[in-house]
Amino acid sequence: MAKVRAFEGTVENGLIRLRDNVTLPDKAKVYVIVPELLTEQPAVIWSPRLAHPEEAKEFTKVVLEVEGDARV
């Protein structure tokens, strides 16, 4: 079984800074545990669904072509 040690630190500009001048060797395996961090859930926008799919024919798209410059 591997030995485990805990070090306290902070995140600064996206980098983890350990306290007490702790240095770890390159490629050291580490586990990051973040206590009491509140994260916002991303907004979810659901695509609308028809309550009665058989009514889909009522939503037929019609494309009209208009002569002239639309100046868009």
C-alpha positions in Angstrom: 0.0 0.0 0.0 1.3 3.5 -0.9 2.0 6.1 1.7 -0.2 9.2 1.6 0.8 12.7 2.8 -1.4 15.8 2.9 -0.2 19.3 2.1 -2.2 22.5 2.2 -2.1 25.0 -0.6 -4.0 27.5 -2.6 -4.8 28.1 -6.3 -3.3 31.2 -7.8 -3.8 32.0 -11.5 -4.8 28.4 -12.1 -1.7 26.9 -10.5 -1.7 25.0 -7.2 0.8 26.6 -4.7 1.7 24.4 -1.8 2.4 26.0 1.6 5.7 25.7 3.6 7.9 25.6 0.5 6.9 22.0 -0.3 8.4 20.8 -3.6 7.4 17.6 -5.3 9.3 15.7 -8.0 8.2 16.1 -11.7 5.4 13.7 -12.6 4.6 12.9 -9.0 1.2 11.4 -8.6 -1.1 13.7 -6.6 -4.7 13.8 -5.6 -6.5 17.2 -5.2 -9.3 17.4 -2.7 -11.2 20.7 -2.6 -13.2 21.3 0.7 -16.4 23.3 0.7 -16.1 24.5 -2.9 -19.4 25.7 -4.4 -19.6 25.4 -8.1 -22.3 26.8 -10.3 -24.2 24.3 -12.4 -24.2 25.2 -16.1 -27.4 26.4 -17.6 -29.3 23.8 -19.6 -31.6 24.9 -22.4 -33.7 22.1 -23.5 -35.0 21.9 -27.1 -38.8 22.3 -27.2 -40.8 19.2 -27.8 -44.4 18.9 -29.0 -46.8 17.6 -26.5 -48.7 16.0 -29.4 -46.2 15.0 -32.2 -49.1 14.4 -34.6 -49.6 18.2 -34.7 -46.2 18.7 -36.3 -47.8 19.2 -39.7 -49.2 22.5 -38.4 -45.7 23.9 -38.2 -44.8 23.6 -41.9 -42.1 26.1 -42.9 -42.8 28.3 -45.9 -40.0 30.1 -47.7 -40.9 33.2 -49.6 -38.5 34.8 -52.1 -38.9 38.6 -52.5 -37.5 40.5 -55.4 -35.2 43.5 -54.8 -32.5 44.4 -52.3 -33.2 43.6 -48.7 -30.3 45.8 -47.6 -29.3 43.5 -44.8 
